[in-house]
Amino acid sequence: MIDYSLAKQTDELKRLITEHPDYQIVVLAGEEANGGDYTWMCCSDVRFATGEILDTDYYDYNDTIITDRERLEEIIEDRLYDELKGDELDKAVKDKMAELEPYWKNVIFIYATN
């Protein structure tokens, strides 16, 4: 059985912060985090992980922050597909990925939902 107690969750977050003191902390709230009945709500399912985000104003089609390099490559390809094809498209995608490389930041994710 997995222990989801608040104390255990806090210990995990402390461990990640200690191991990665230079990482930013990003909170990702799930759809069930707040049903809209309350201004603030404690979440019963809280998990932690390290990862990376694209820390720039280059967003996906839903204006959400990009957390996956493969997804970013797909987004760039989709945006350029009508203008370029074949090797030109591949090169443009590769160039844009290289341009955005400095904007990837390591983070500690806090996933919260109910």
C-alpha positions as CSV (number, residue, x, y, z in Angstrom):
1,M,0.0,0.0,0.0
2,I,1.3,3.5,-0.9
3,D,1.4,6.0,2.0
4,Y,-0.2,9.2,0.8
5,S,-0.1,10.8,4.3
6,L,0.7,14.6,4.5
7,A,3.9,13.9,6.5
8,K,5.2,11.5,3.8
9,Q,4.3,13.9,1.0
10,T,6.1,16.7,2.8
11,D,9.2,14.5,3.3
12,E,9.3,13.8,-0.4
13,L,9.1,17.4,-1.3
14,K,11.8,18.3,1.2
15,R,14.0,15.6,-0.3
16,L,13.6,16.9,-3.8
17,I,14.3,20.5,-2.7
18,T,17.4,19.4,-0.9
19,E,18.7,17.4,-3.8
20,H,17.8,20.1,-6.4
21,P,18.0,23.5,-4.6
22,D,18.4,25.4,-7.9
23,Y,15.3,24.0,-9.5
24,Q,12.2,26.1,-9.7
25,I,9.0,24.8,-8.2
26,V,6.0,24.4,-10.5
27,V,2.5,23.5,-9.3
28,L,0.2,21.6,-11.8
29,A,-3.4,21.4,-10.6
30,G,-5.5,18.6,-12.0
31,E,-9.1,19.1,-13.3
32,E,-10.4,17.8,-10.0
33,A,-8.3,20.1,-7.9
34,N,-11.3,22.5,-7.3
35,G,-14.8,21.8,-8.5
36,G,-15.6,25.5,-8.3
37,D,-17.6,25.4,-5.1
38,Y,-14.8,26.8,-2.9
39,T,-12.3,29.6,-3.3
40,W,-9.5,27.4,-1.9
41,M,-9.4,23.6,-1.6
42,C,-6.9,21.2,0.0
43,C,-6.0,18.5,-2.5
44,S,-6.0,14.9,-1.3
45,D,-3.7,13.5,-4.1
46,V,-0.4,15.4,-4.1
47,R,2.7,14.0,-5.9
48,F,6.1,15.3,-6.7
49,A,8.6,14.8,-9.6
50,T,11.5,16.5,-11.3
51,G,11.2,17.4,-14.9
52,E,11.6,20.4,-17.2
53,I,9.5,23.2,-18.7
54,L,10.0,25.5,-21.6
55,D,10.3,28.8,-19.8
56,T,9.3,31.2,-22.6
57,D,6.2,32.6,-24.3
58,Y,6.3,29.8,-26.9
59,Y,3.1,27.9,-26.0
60,D,1.2,25.0,-27.4
61,Y,-2.2,25.6,-29.1
62,N,-4.0,25.6,-25.7
63,D,-1.7,28.3,-24.3
64,T,-0.3,25.9,-21.8
65,I,3.3,25.6,-20.8
66,I,5.3,22.9,-22.6
67,T,6.8,20.2,-20.5
68,D,7.9,17.7,-23.2
69,R,10.5,18.1,-25.9
70,E,8.8,15.7,-28.3
71,R,5.6,17.6,-27.9
72,L,7.5,20.8,-28.7
73,E,8.9,19.3,-31.8
74,E,5.4,18.3,-32.9
75,I,4.1,21.8,-32.3
76,I,6.9,23.4,-34.3
77,E,6.4,21.0,-37.1
78,D,2.6,21.6,-37.2
79,R,3.2,25.4,-37.3
80,L,5.6,25.2,-40.2
81,Y,4.0,22.3,-42.2
82,D,2.0,24.6,-44.5
83,E,5.1,26.6,-45.5
84,L,7.8,23.9,-45.7
85,K,8.1,20.3,-46.7
86,G,10.7,17.5,-46.5
87,D,14.3,18.4,-45.7
88,E,13.4,22.2,-45.4
89,L,10.8,21.4,-42.8
90,D,13.2,19.0,-40.9
91,K,15.9,21.7,-40.9
92,A,13.5,24.5,-39.7
93,V,12.2,22.3,-36.9
94,K,15.8,21.4,-35.8
95,D,16.8,25.1,-36.0
96,K,13.8,26.2,-33.9
97,M,14.5,23.4,-31.3
98,A,18.1,24.7,-31.0
99,E,16.9,28.3,-30.7
100,L,14.6,27.3,-27.8
101,E,17.1,25.0,-26.1
102,P,18.4,27.7,-23.6
103,Y,14.8,28.1,-22.3
104,W,14.4,24.6,-20.9
105,K,14.5,24.8,-17.1
106,N,14.8,22.0,-14.6
107,V,11.9,22.1,-12.1
108,I,10.3,20.3,-9.3
109,F,6.7,19.5,-10.2
110,I,4.0,19.5,-7.6
111,Y,1.0,17.6,-9.0
112,A,-2.2,18.3,-7.0
113,T,-5.7,17.0,-7.6
114,N,-8.5,15.3,-5.7
